[in-house]
Amino acid sequence: MSLAVSGCDDQLFVYALCRVTEAAARAAAGLVGRGNRGQSTQTAIEAMRTELNKLALSGRVVIGEDCDASNETGLPTGLELKCGKPGEPRFDVVVDPIEGTSYLARGMTNAMAVTALAPEGSLFDPGPAFYMEKFAAPAKARGKIDPAAPTQVKLGQLSTILDKPVSELTVFVLEKPRHRELVNQIHNAGARVALYPAGDVAGALMAAMPGFGAKSGIDALMGTGGTREGMLSAVAIRALGGEFMMRIDPQLTTEKAAVSKAGLNTTAWMGVNDLVKSDNVHFTATGITTGLLFEGVQREGDMERTQSLLLSGSGKDGACRRRQLLTTWHNLEPRV
């Protein structure tokens, strides 16, 4: 299938891309709760790579897995995808075969397979940075929050924007030792904290997705997490028209040295339009385990059911934005 699209003619594009995350999710589902993170990740990687190779897609994986570029079944950063026709558009691709690996290994909620595409050269390259500090919120907050302000000030600004008392705000934060002070600051400001051990793509989407915040109760995402998850979130939120900002925030000694050598600014905040410089973006995520966004992979007789979130932001200023929750039944294949 050719994936050359423009304007609002992108529906087949998103469905084709969805097959990639469906394949990864189905491959990983048999390993839910078995404690083997390495095996489940490799299984999902191989399934995602196989489906990507079936698409008439040209471009480069700008953020992928940490593996040898010569690995024929892997998805390393820098991998060239060369199945498109000459002259057709090329894409920047971000992949995460299992977002929330710890969720999957422990049989917990919110594990998903995710991929995102944008026109070549439109995605920010974090280089050697592995971590970034993030802020996500609904579209109403776009351009109205000072990300460098103290936590209490940001929550006050968000309270005014959403016309909601600070005491009723809930902030998604990853449950990590580095966030102890942030959690204290949020509590001291009077807001609630929703702590999760992983899965900040889901947290960012819950904060930014129109009409979904009331269901999840999440009003914002704050804290430091992975750059890959951050760029996936940025693409999704660009498609949604929400607010997403980040700054490079290295945590490891070796990472700090590499970031400094690369000349990356660790104090400047970047907005979603700086991170993703095109509205012609596409994002798909398929649930592996059931969570707040969608249901995980389920067996139903001789069929297997998946549920996926499909987002597109094509057209000028995202004029053709689409959001779809897709449930698909697949013929059941024997699992190992």
C-alpha positions in Angstrom: 0.0 0.0 0.0 1.4 3.4 -0.9 1.5 5.9 1.9 1.8 9.1 0.0 -0.9 11.3 1.4 -1.6 15.0 1.7 -4.4 17.2 3.0 -7.2 15.2 4.5 -6.8 12.1 2.4 -5.0 10.1 5.2 -7.6 7.6 6.4 -6.0 4.6 4.7 -2.6 5.8 5.9 -3.6 5.6 9.5 -5.3 2.2 9.1 -2.1 0.8 7.5 0.0 2.3 10.3 -2.4 0.8 12.9 -1.5 -2.7 11.6 2.1 -2.1 12.9 1.1 -1.4 16.5 -1.6 -4.1 16.4 1.1 -6.7 15.4 3.4 -5.6 18.2 0.7 -5.6 20.8 -0.6 -9.1 19.8 3.0 -10.5 19.8 3.6 -9.1 23.3 0.2 -10.1 24.8 1.2 -13.7 25.3 4.0 -12.6 27.6 1.9 -10.4 29.9 2.7 -11.1 33.6 5.5 -13.5 32.9 8.3 -11.2 34.2 10.6 -11.5 31.2 11.0 -8.0 30.0 13.7 -8.9 27.4 11.7 -11.6 25.7 8.5 -9.6 25.5 10.3 -6.6 24.1 12.2 -8.6 21.4 9.0 -10.3 20.4 7.2 -7.0 20.0 10.2 -5.5 18.1 10.3 -8.3 15.6 6.5 -8.1 14.9 6.6 -4.3 14.5 9.6 -4.5 12.1 7.9 -7.2 10.0 4.8 -5.1 9.6 6.7 -1.9 8.8 8.5 -3.8 6.1 5.2 -4.5 4.5 4.3 -0.9 4.1 5.3 1.2 1.1 7.1 3.6 3.4 10.3 5.5 3.0 12.0 7.4 5.8 14.2 6.9 8.9 13.6 5.7 12.4 14.7 8.9 14.3 14.1 7.3 17.8 14.0 3.6 18.1 15.4 0.7 20.1 19.0 0.6 21.5 20.3 -2.2 19.3 22.9 -2.8 16.6 22.0 -1.2 13.3 22.9 -4.4 11.5 20.2 -6.3 13.3 17.8 -7.4 10.6 14.8 -7.8 12.9 15.5 -4.8 15.2 14.3 -1.2 15.1 17.4 0.8 15.9 17.6 4.6 15.8 18.8 5.5 12.3 17.2 2.6 10.5 16.4 3.5 6.9 13.0 2.4 5.6 13.2 2.1 1.9 10.0 0.5 0.7 8.4 3.6 -0.7 8.3 4.6 -4.4 10.8 7.1 -5.7 9.6 10.7 -5.4 7.0 9.9 -2.6 7.3 11.7 0.7 9.8 10.5 3.3 9.0 10.4 7.0 10.6 10.6 10.4 9.4 7.6 12.4 9.4 7.1 16.2 8.6 3.6 17.5 8.0 2.0 20.9 7.0 -1.6 20.6 6.2 -1.7 24.3 5.5 1.5 26.1 5.3 0.5 29.8 7.5 -2.6 29.7 7.4 -2.9 33.5 3.6 -2.9 33.3 3.7 -5.7 30.8 6.1 -7.9 32.7 4.2 -7.5 36.0 0.8 -7.9 34.3 -0.3 -4.4 35.1 -2.4 -1.9 33.1 -1.6 0.7 30.5 1.1 -1.2 28.4 0.8 -0.3 24.7 2.6 -0.5 21.4 3.1 2.9 19.8 4.4 4.5 16.6 4.3 8.0 15.2 5.2 9.6 11.8 5.8 13.1 10.6 7.3 14.5 7.4 11.1 14.1 7.1 13.0 16.7 9.0 10.0 17.9 11.1 10.8 16.1 14.4 13.2 17.5 17.0 16.3 15.3 17.4 17.2 14.9 21.1 20.6 13.3 20.1 22.2 11.6 23.1 19.6 12.9 25.6 17.6 10.1 27.2 15.5 12.2 29.6 13.4 15.3 29.2 11.2 17.2 31.6 7.6 17.5 30.3 4.4 19.4 30.8 1.2 18.4 29.1 -2.3 19.9 29.4 -5.5 20.5 27.4 -5.8 22.7 24.4 -7.2 25.6 26.5 -3.8 25.9 28.2 -1.8 26.2 24.9 0.5 29.2 25.2 -0.8 30.3 28.6 1.4 28.3 31.0 5.0 29.4 31.9 6.8 26.0 32.0 9.8 27.6 33.9 7.6 28.9 36.7 7.4 27.2 40.1 5.0 24.3 40.4 2.5 26.3 42.5 2.4 29.1 39.9 1.9 26.7 37.0 -1.0 25.0 38.9 -2.5 28.4 39.6 -2.3 29.3 35.9 -3.9 26.0 35.0 -6.6 26.4 37.6 -7.6 29.8 36.0 -7.5 28.5 32.5 -9.6 25.4 33.2 -11.9 27.3 35.6 -11.3 24.6 38.2 -10.0 25.1 41.8 -6.4 23.9 42.4 -7.8 21.5 45.0 -9.6 19.7 42.2 -6.7 19.4 39.8 -5.0 16.0 39.3 -1.5 15.8 38.0 -0.1 12.6 36.4 3.5 12.0 37.7 5.8 9.0 37.2 6.5 7.2 40.5 10.2 7.7 40.6 12.6 8.8 43.3 13.6 11.9 41.3 10.0 13.1 41.6 9.7 13.2 45.4 10.2 17.0 45.5 7.8 17.5 42.6 5.1 15.4 44.4 5.6 17.5 47.6 5.3 20.7 45.6 2.0 19.6 44.0 0.6 18.5 47.3 1.7 21.7 49.0 -0.1 23.7 46.2 -3.3 21.8 47.1 -3.6 19.6 44.0 -3.8 15.8 43.7 -1.2 13.5 42.3 -1.8 10.4 40.3 1.3 8.3 40.5 2.1 5.6 37.9 5.3 3.5 37.7 5.5 4.0 33.9 3.5 5.0 30.9 3.8 8.7 30.5 2.6 8.6 26.9 -0.7 7.6 28.4 -0.4 10.3 31.0 0.2 13.0 28.4 -2.7 11.8 26.2 -5.0 11.8 29.2 -4.0 15.3 30.1 -4.3 16.7 26.5 -7.1 14.7 24.8 -10.3 16.7 24.4 -13.2 15.2 26.3 -11.0 12.5 27.9 -9.8 14.4 30.9 -13.2 14.2 32.5 -13.1 10.4 32.3 -9.6 9.9 33.5 -9.5 12.8 36.0 -6.1 13.9 34.7 -5.6 17.6 34.2 -1.9 17.8 33.5 1.3 15.7 33.2 4.5 16.9 34.9 7.9 15.5 35.6 10.9 13.9 33.8 10.7 10.9 31.6 12.1 9.3 28.5 12.8 11.4 25.3 11.3 8.7 23.1 8.0 8.8 25.1 8.2 12.6 25.0 8.5 12.7 21.2 5.7 10.2 20.8 3.6 12.4 23.1 4.5 15.5 21.2 3.3 14.0 17.9 0.1 12.8 19.4 -0.6 16.2 21.1 0.2 18.1 17.9 -2.5 16.0 16.3 -4.9 16.8 19.1 -4.1 20.5 19.3 -3.2 20.3 23.0 -0.4 21.7 25.0 3.0 20.0 25.3 6.3 21.5 26.4 9.7 20.0 27.3 13.3 20.7 28.2 16.3 18.4 28.0 16.9 17.1 31.6 19.8 14.5 31.7 19.8 12.3 34.7 22.8 10.0 34.3 26.4 11.1 34.6 27.3 9.7 31.1 24.2 11.3 29.6 25.0 14.7 31.1 28.5 14.5 29.5 27.1 13.5 26.1 24.4 16.2 26.2 27.0 18.8 27.1 29.3 17.6 24.3 26.4 17.8 21.8 25.8 21.4 22.8 22.1 20.7 23.8 20.4 23.4 25.9 19.2 22.0 29.2 17.5 25.2 30.4 15.4 26.2 27.4 11.8 24.9 27.1 10.5 23.9 23.7 6.9 24.0 22.7 5.0 21.4 20.7 5.4 23.4 17.4 9.2 23.4 18.0 9.3 19.7 18.7 7.0 18.8 15.7 7.2 21.3 12.9 4.3 19.9 10.8 0.6 19.3 11.2 0.7 16.4 8.8 1.4 13.9 11.6 0.1 10.4 12.4 0.0 8.5 15.6 -1.3 5.0 16.5 -1.2 3.1 19.8 -2.6 -0.3 20.5 -3.4 -1.6 24.0 -1.5 -4.6 25.2 -2.9 -4.6 28.7 -6.2 -2.8 29.6 -5.8 0.7 30.9 -7.5 4.1 31.1 -7.0 4.8 27.4 -8.2 1.5 25.8 -8.6 -2.2 26.3 -5.8 -4.7 26.0 -5.5 -7.7 23.7 -8.3 -10.1 24.4 -9.1 -13.6 23.2 -12.8 -14.2 22.1 -13.3 -17.7 20.9 -11.3 -18.2 17.7 -10.6 -14.5 17.4 -8.3 -12.0 19.1 -9.6 -8.5 19.7 -7.4 -5.3 19.8 -8.3 -1.7 20.6 -6.3 1.1 19.1 -6.2 4.9 19.3 -5.6 6.6 15.9 -4.8 10.3 15.6 -4.1 12.4 12.6 -3.4 16.1 12.4 -3.1 16.8 8.7 -4.1 19.9 6.9 -3.2 23.5 7.7 -3.2 24.1 11.5 -4.6 20.6 11.9 -7.8 21.5 10.0 -8.4 17.8 9.3 -7.7 16.4 12.8 -9.1 13.0 13.4 -9.4 10.9 16.5 -10.6 7.4 16.4 -10.8 4.5 18.8 -10.7 1.4 16.6 -11.7 -2.1 17.8 -10.5 -4.9 15.5 -11.0 -8.7 15.5 -8.2 -10.8 14.1 -8.1 -14.5 13.3 -6.4 -16.2 16.2 -3.0 -17.6 15.6 -1.3 -20.1 17.9 1.0 -18.4 20.5 4.3 -19.9 21.6 
